[in-house]
Amino acid sequence: MSEAISVTNSSDEAISSFKRPGDSEELLQGDIPDPKDMAIEDINPVSARLFSEDKHWDFFKRLRQEDPVHFNQTELAGRYWSLTRYEEIKKVDADHTRFSSANGITLGFPIDAELPEGALNVSMFIAMDPPTHDVQRMTVSPVVAPRNLANMEPLIRERTGKVLDSLPLDQPFDWVEKVSIELTTQMLATLFDFPFEQRRKLTRWSDVATAVPGAGIVDSEEQRRAELIECLEFFTQLWRERKSNPGDDLISMLAHGEDTKNMEPLEFLGNLILLIVGGNDTTRNSMTGSVYALNKFPQEYNKLIATPDLIPKMVAEVIRWQTPLAYMRRTAIQDCVIKDKKILAGDQVLMWYVSGNRDDSVFERPDELIIDRENSRAHLSFGFGIHRCMGNRLAEMQLRVLWEEILARFDKIEVLEEPTRTYSSFVKGYTGLPVRLSRKA
């Protein structure tokens, strides 16, 4: 990374690129209408409120049935299409030659728009096309190679056991705070070789990066900018240390990789946010989603207790049912047709994984959790093609180990109230889940 560039000055220009126009505009005012009563062209699924109130399902169901390649246009975001069926989502996700990631992975400003003052796109390899994407991804992929995962499993199991053994019995507590955040933050600290006693900074930066200002995490863009500058400055110091004293962690890999060692600060920040959010939000929300889902479908919870060998299948099914990231965006490189809709070059295309994972042409009884579902691994949650989630096997291993250790200790985890949910149409997650547990006799 160029040492000549001022971290703070460069970063001040960058942070607004994390804004998502769809979530910044409140697309639905007042009471949320019944989608059956709306004109199809008035439905716009890009609303943080729909997700925070868990009211998006019927909107997507109607779009799948009537308009699976659905057009919207707003003043900030311009033209964009929502793909809601499994088949079209998978085809576009796997076609990086016609649908580019280089203009961002979330709903953004039109590619020909004049960006707001101070806005500058932050680079990250998931928002790149080959060949740059491939070489940068390859630089950090050894951290989740099969041999490294096998070496990490004993540590993951030991830490999981310690966290579970520290939980209070027969009294309410927040599963998100006590378990999901703690376990994923410990894992992130290990992957980055981050100071362990300061690991909760990673959770905070992940939340800040994806937050909608004024919705509870950060009050303003100015606050978000300041906190992400702090993130970059902290990691810049780690970068300098690893330059002279490298290890097997992600920062060392980036600092010494031929294709990443000369990154500018904004590119470094982008890749940091990608790795932090990818390692935090997805696993953390699946850990919480698994407890919530098994309580919603108690017959499946009983089935799991009776047959613990179903844990690997259950993990895949939870990831399908939860879908921790609701969508990913691509930008059409050329005019093309998806089904009967003409997509123009430059149009944004949103692949709604959360909808494709509930497509009843692929998944029977898709709204139900079925822990021995035969095709659960066909889910869309990890994506397809060159951008398939790099850490998918690590996420599955963390969930598998968690439930192996849960079943060895506790009778059941009882959900006491509905969860509070993340205010975002991108991160589909939880901010709180009150539970109570009792130890296995």
C-alpha atoms as one frame of an Amber mdcrd trajectory, in Angstrom:
protein
   0.000   0.000   0.000   1.357   3.368  -0.975   2.805   4.996   2.149   2.800
   8.411   0.455  -0.971   8.748   0.500  -2.618  10.242   3.567  -5.036   7.691
   4.964  -7.421  10.254   6.430  -7.534  12.596   3.456  -8.071   9.817   0.962
 -10.712   8.147   3.055 -12.787  11.281   3.592 -13.705  11.188  -0.087 -14.618
   7.546  -0.088 -17.082   6.581   2.528 -20.242   7.754   0.792 -19.773   4.947
  -1.726 -21.213   2.664   0.954 -24.534   4.505   0.648 -27.275   2.512  -1.057
 -29.882   4.772  -2.633 -32.631   2.203  -2.246 -32.182   1.962   1.503 -31.574
   5.685   1.921 -34.899   6.526   0.289 -37.874   5.336   2.302 -39.882   3.763
  -0.488 -42.939   3.026   1.616 -44.505   5.648   3.844 -47.134   5.002   6.514
 -48.671   1.552   6.810 -47.162  -1.059   4.532 -49.849  -1.986   1.992 -50.881
  -5.492   1.092 -48.978  -6.313  -2.112 -52.142  -7.920  -3.527 -53.738  -4.457
  -3.522 -50.890  -2.746  -5.384 -50.362  -2.267  -9.083 -47.467  -4.534 -10.033
 -45.413  -1.604 -11.339 -45.648   0.110  -7.941 -43.957  -2.746  -6.078 -40.363
  -1.944  -5.173 -38.663  -4.544  -2.935 -35.645  -2.335  -2.152 -36.887  -1.079
   1.180 -35.053  -1.566   4.455 -38.340  -1.246   6.267 -39.860  -4.261   4.509
 -37.011  -6.404   5.793 -36.789  -4.957   9.290 -40.508  -5.686   9.743 -40.253
  -9.103   8.014 -42.931  -8.102   5.494 -41.051  -8.667   2.251 -42.192 -12.249
   1.613 -45.553 -11.554  -0.027 -44.037  -8.868  -2.235 -41.511 -11.346  -3.606
 -44.132 -14.061  -3.960 -46.243 -11.821  -6.169 -43.230 -10.798  -8.240 -42.222
 -14.439  -8.744 -45.735 -15.266  -9.913 -46.484 -12.245 -12.090 -43.349 -10.291
 -12.954 -40.132 -12.199 -12.170 -37.975  -9.694 -14.092 -39.319  -6.523 -12.518
 -38.434  -2.947 -13.425 -38.080   0.038 -11.102 -36.609   3.491 -11.529 -35.945
   6.043  -8.811 -34.379   9.474  -8.841 -31.266   8.401  -6.948 -30.701   4.899
  -8.264 -31.892   5.233 -11.845 -32.971   2.081 -13.695 -32.805  -1.319 -12.031
 -34.350  -4.750 -12.416 -35.259  -7.277  -9.736 -34.772 -10.951 -10.569 -36.901
 -13.032  -8.214 -36.902 -16.560  -9.660 -34.183 -19.131  -9.165 -33.461 -19.820
 -12.846 -32.821 -16.221 -13.928 -30.820 -15.414 -10.796 -28.483 -18.358 -11.294
 -27.954 -17.609 -14.995 -27.050 -13.964 -14.412 -24.846 -14.746 -11.410 -22.800
 -17.180 -13.471 -22.494 -14.865 -16.520 -19.744 -12.372 -15.691 -19.138 -11.642
 -19.374 -22.502  -9.881 -19.827 -23.176  -8.796 -16.252 -20.389  -6.921 -14.517
 -19.617  -6.518 -10.808 -17.286  -3.593 -11.397 -19.903  -0.921 -10.631 -20.802
  -2.282  -7.214 -22.613  -5.199  -5.569 -25.489  -3.226  -4.013 -27.998  -0.848
  -5.533 -26.119   2.337  -6.296 -26.125   5.428  -8.440 -26.487   5.094 -12.232
 -23.099   4.519 -13.849 -23.335   7.751 -15.853 -24.592   9.845 -12.929 -22.688
  12.683 -11.352 -21.957  11.366  -7.886 -22.678  13.465  -4.810 -19.880  15.728
  -3.650 -17.167  13.698  -1.943 -18.365  10.354  -3.293 -15.780   7.982  -4.700
 -16.207   4.275  -5.286 -14.142   2.096  -2.975 -12.634  -0.930  -4.719 -13.041
  -4.465  -3.434 -12.348  -7.640  -5.353 -15.951  -8.877  -5.216 -16.823  -5.679
  -7.103 -14.293  -6.372  -9.844 -14.259  -8.422 -13.013 -11.516 -10.756 -14.258
  -8.578 -10.637 -14.355  -8.168  -8.294 -11.357 -10.881 -10.078  -9.384  -9.261
 -13.466  -9.878  -5.752 -12.555  -8.758  -6.866 -10.560  -5.709  -9.248 -13.310
  -4.599  -6.502 -15.884  -5.109  -4.211 -13.899  -2.818  -6.434 -14.414   0.246
  -8.126 -17.730  -0.615  -5.445 -19.898   1.110  -6.884 -18.852   4.488  -9.973
 -20.978   3.750  -8.222 -23.830   1.942  -9.350 -27.312   3.098  -6.133 -28.048
   5.006  -6.305 -24.732   6.847  -9.981 -25.305   7.724  -9.126 -28.726   9.136
  -6.407 -27.151  11.247  -8.818 -24.472  12.523 -11.635 -26.827  13.540 -10.208
 -27.808  16.970  -9.800 -24.118  17.871 -13.338 -23.321  16.673 -14.704 -26.211
  18.725 -12.799 -25.186  21.853 -13.988 -21.585  21.615 -17.557 -22.632  20.858
 -17.596 -24.848  23.925 -16.288 -22.067  26.149 -18.919 -19.608  24.915 -21.745
 -22.112  25.375 -20.534 -23.097  28.830 -20.547 -19.436  29.880 -24.251 -18.944
  29.086 -26.780 -18.464  31.894 -29.233 -21.295  32.488 -32.981 -20.928  32.999
 -32.953 -17.174  32.512 -33.392 -14.891  29.482 -30.434 -13.612  27.493 -29.752
 -12.301  23.987 -28.462 -15.030  21.674 -27.175 -12.476  19.147 -24.988 -10.698
  21.687 -23.832 -13.670  23.760 -23.265 -16.247  21.023 -23.565 -15.153  17.393
 -21.537 -11.960  17.664 -18.992 -13.415  20.057 -18.215 -16.522  18.002 -17.994
 -14.762  14.650 -15.877 -11.946  16.070 -13.458 -14.422  17.594 -13.150 -16.114
  14.199 -12.551 -12.816  12.411  -9.881 -11.839  14.923  -8.117 -15.128  14.206
  -8.297 -14.709  10.419  -6.853 -11.192  10.607  -4.549 -11.927  13.592  -6.313
  -8.913  15.076  -5.678  -7.907  18.719  -8.044 -10.308  20.450  -9.020  -8.006
  23.299 -10.198  -5.406  20.746 -12.109  -7.840  18.529 -15.498  -6.154  19.042
 -14.187  -3.316  16.868 -14.595  -5.715  13.943 -18.280  -6.213  14.699 -18.772
  -2.478  14.984 -17.053  -1.714  11.683 -19.081  -4.399   9.924 -22.323  -2.913
  11.248 -21.264   0.631  10.400 -20.276  -0.242   6.833 -23.709  -1.618   5.951
 -25.895   0.618   8.147 -28.549   3.052   6.976 -27.759   6.416   8.650 -30.382
   7.421  11.182 -31.679   3.875  11.633 -29.944   3.026  14.893 -26.315   2.129
  14.102 -25.004   5.489  12.939 -26.751   8.839  13.075 -25.218  10.361   9.951
 -22.879   9.847   7.013 -20.350  11.971   8.877 -20.340   9.519  11.790 -19.996
   6.557   9.444 -17.118   8.258   7.640 -15.282   8.905  10.899 -15.660   5.320
  12.109 -14.529   3.781   8.829 -11.527   6.103   8.774 -10.708   4.688  12.210
 -10.991   1.182  10.728  -8.610   2.022   7.907  -6.096   3.680  10.204  -6.118
   0.713  12.602  -5.573  -1.792   9.806  -2.941   0.396   8.161  -0.857   0.027
  11.310  -1.347  -3.762  11.180  -0.337  -3.692   7.510   2.923  -1.953   8.348
   3.652  -4.456  11.114   2.972  -7.442   8.833   5.150  -5.992   6.099   8.177
  -6.611   8.310   6.799  -9.533  10.319   4.378 -11.569   8.166   2.217 -14.437
   9.364  -0.506 -16.668   7.916  -3.285 -14.107   8.350  -5.304 -12.137   5.801
  -3.436  -8.869   6.342  -0.076 -10.558   5.750  -1.435 -12.176   2.589  -2.610
  -8.811   1.250   0.585  -7.012   2.298   2.852  -9.519   0.533   0.710 -10.664
  -2.397   2.113  -9.601  -5.772  -1.270  -8.285  -6.881  -2.268  -6.599  -3.615
   0.895  -5.280  -1.970   0.666  -1.929  -3.774  -3.021  -1.242  -3.116  -4.042
   2.337  -2.523  -5.738   3.059   0.821  -9.236   3.138  -0.675  -8.766  -0.258
  -2.271  -7.386  -1.621   0.997 -10.421  -0.240   2.846 -12.789  -1.791   0.318
 -11.228  -5.220   0.645 -11.205  -4.928   4.437 -14.928  -4.171   4.502 -15.592
  -7.054   2.118 -13.682  -9.521   4.314 -15.114  -8.184   7.579 -18.740  -8.133
   6.410 -18.355 -11.452   4.596 -16.894 -13.096   7.681 -19.224 -11.471  10.157
 -22.740 -10.803   8.902 -23.360 -14.022   7.006 -22.218 -16.474   9.692 -23.534
 -14.406  12.574 -27.026 -14.139  11.094 -27.133 -17.813  10.142 -26.194 -18.733
  13.721 -29.127 -16.686  14.984 -31.386 -17.788  12.140 -30.786 -21.441  12.979
 -32.114 -21.008  16.540 -35.072 -18.957  15.345 -35.940 -21.359  12.504 -35.814
 -24.493  14.651 -38.158 -22.831  17.139 -40.575 -21.897  14.361 -40.565 -25.520
  13.199 -40.395 -27.514  16.450 -40.979 -30.837  14.711 -37.701 -30.252  12.858
 -35.954 -29.382  16.110 -37.164 -32.687  17.583 -35.982 -34.485  14.460 -32.520
 -32.929  14.844 -32.300 -33.915  18.512 -33.289 -37.473  17.652 -30.887 -37.675
  14.692 -27.800 -35.483  15.209 -26.291 -36.919  12.028 -28.623 -34.532  10.194
 -26.633 -31.493  11.355 -24.746 -31.015   8.027 -28.021 -31.129   6.065 -29.650
 -28.833   8.600 -26.819 -26.314   8.174 -27.376 -26.098   4.412 -31.133 -25.826
   4.888 -30.787 -23.035   7.476 -28.557 -21.078   5.093 -31.225 -21.478   2.386
 -34.082 -20.545   4.719 -32.239 -17.604   6.294 -30.424 -16.206   3.203 -28.097
 -13.866   5.153 -27.493 -11.490   2.213 -30.775 -10.706   0.476 -29.364  -9.820
  -2.931 -26.335  -9.016  -5.037 -26.187  -6.533  -7.888 -24.728  -6.796 -11.362
 -24.617  -4.166 -14.130 -25.502  -5.104 -17.701 -22.497  -4.617 -19.984 -24.614
  -4.716 -23.151 -28.241  -4.652 -24.189 -29.768  -8.063 -23.589 -33.038  -9.852
 -22.915 -33.936 -11.715 -19.722 -37.116 -13.662 -20.321 -39.187 -11.129 -22.294
 -37.664  -7.975 -20.784 -35.113  -5.845 -22.624 -32.269  -4.882 -20.312 -30.222
  -1.873 -21.449 -26.470  -1.562 -21.129 -25.805   0.171 -17.819 -28.973  -1.065
 -16.136 -28.546  -2.447 -12.623 -29.730  -6.026 -12.110 -30.524  -7.172  -8.569
 -30.374 -10.931  -8.001 -32.714 -11.494  -5.062 -31.274 -14.611  -3.442 -33.857
 -14.302  -0.673 -36.619 -14.760  -3.263 -34.904 -17.427  -5.375 -34.417 -19.523
  -2.246 -38.224 -19.552  -1.817 -38.977 -20.486  -5.456 -41.423 -23.399  -5.279
 -40.414 -24.611  -8.726 -37.077 -25.615  -7.158 -37.790 -26.096  -3.443 -40.913
 -27.938  -2.336 -42.728 -26.145   0.512 -40.043 -23.452   0.328 -41.228 -21.380
   3.289 -40.725 -24.303   5.659 -37.498 -25.409   7.292 -37.013 -29.087   6.392
 -33.698 -30.163   7.868 -33.358 -33.298   5.715 -34.378 -31.551   2.478 -32.703
 -33.429  -0.368 -31.706 -30.394  -2.452 -30.944 -27.890   0.310 -27.378 -27.430
  -0.961 -28.792 -26.044  -4.222 -29.546 -22.788  -2.395 -28.469 -19.450  -3.847
 -27.111 -17.907  -0.646 -23.431 -18.313  -1.558 -23.872 -17.203  -5.164 -22.570
 -18.864  -8.308 -19.701 -18.523 -10.737 -16.523 -16.590 -10.054 -18.086 -14.642
  -7.184 -19.285 -17.648  -5.204 -18.645 -16.942  -1.508 -14.999 -17.696  -0.746
 -15.684 -18.535   2.890 -18.689 -20.811   2.397 -16.990 -23.912   3.812 -15.782
 -22.000   6.859 -19.292 -20.690   7.517 -20.737 -24.200   7.224 -18.083 -25.587
   9.554 -18.766 -22.922  12.205 -22.498 -23.683  12.110 -21.933 -27.431  12.167
 -19.600 -27.237  15.166 -21.977 -24.874  16.965 -24.880 -27.307  16.709 -22.778
 -30.348  17.563 -21.781 -28.583  20.757 -25.321 -27.311  21.457 -26.850 -30.782
  21.205 -24.162 -32.163  23.515 -25.059 -29.630  26.244 -28.630 -28.427  26.148
 -32.142 -29.819  25.991 -33.503 -27.032  23.843 -32.964 -23.365  23.179 -36.319
 -21.646  23.684 -37.008 -18.431  21.761 -38.945 -16.074  24.057 -39.922 -13.295
  21.646 -39.786 -12.440  17.967 -36.311 -11.202  17.005 -35.456  -7.622  16.189
 -34.160  -7.420  12.636 -31.501  -5.461  10.785 -32.727  -2.308   9.061 -31.400
  -3.152   5.617 -32.572  -4.679   2.365 -29.052  -6.039   1.769 -27.996  -7.639
   5.062 -30.835  -9.898   6.147 -30.112 -10.338   9.801 -30.961  -9.925  13.449
 -30.028  -7.396  16.098 -31.548  -9.329  19.003 -33.095 -12.712  19.851 -34.239
 -13.314  23.467 -33.832 -16.978  24.448 -33.689 -19.267  27.465 -31.976 -22.621
  27.773 -31.607 -25.490  30.198 -28.737 -27.894  30.462 -29.044 -31.440  29.188
 -29.625 -33.944  31.974
